Amino acid sequence: MPREREAGEELEPVRGTHRTDWMALLSGMLFVALGALVLTGGLKDPLALVGLVVVGLGFSGLVAVIARIARRR
C-alpha cells in the first residue's frame, strides 16, 4: 500500500525504462522456436538443429553488438 503524502509534498520522480538486452531476447526466441520445431516433429535432423543454434546465436550476438554501438552514439 503506498504511503500517504503530506500537504505540499511532491510526487516521487517516475523511474526510467531499462535498455533492451537484445542478446537475451533473441536467444530466448530462438530456443523457443527451435523447441517448438523439435516437439512438433518439424525438425528431426540433429545436425540441422546444431547449425540453426550456431547461426541463430551468431545473429543475436551481431544484433547485440550493433545495438550497443548505436547506443553509444
C-alpha positions, 0 to 999 in steps of 0.5 A: 500500500503506498504511503500517504503524502503530506500537504505540499509534498511532491510526487516521487520522480517516475523511474526510467525504462531499462535498455533492451538486452537484445542478446537475451531476447533473441536467444530466448526466441530462438530456443523457443522456436527451435523447441517448438520445431523439435516437439512438433516433429518439424525438425528431426535432423540433429545436425540441422538443429546444431547449425540453426543454434550456431547461426541463430546465436551468431545473429543475436550476438551481431544484433547485440553488438550493433545495438550497443554501438548505436547506443553509444552514439 
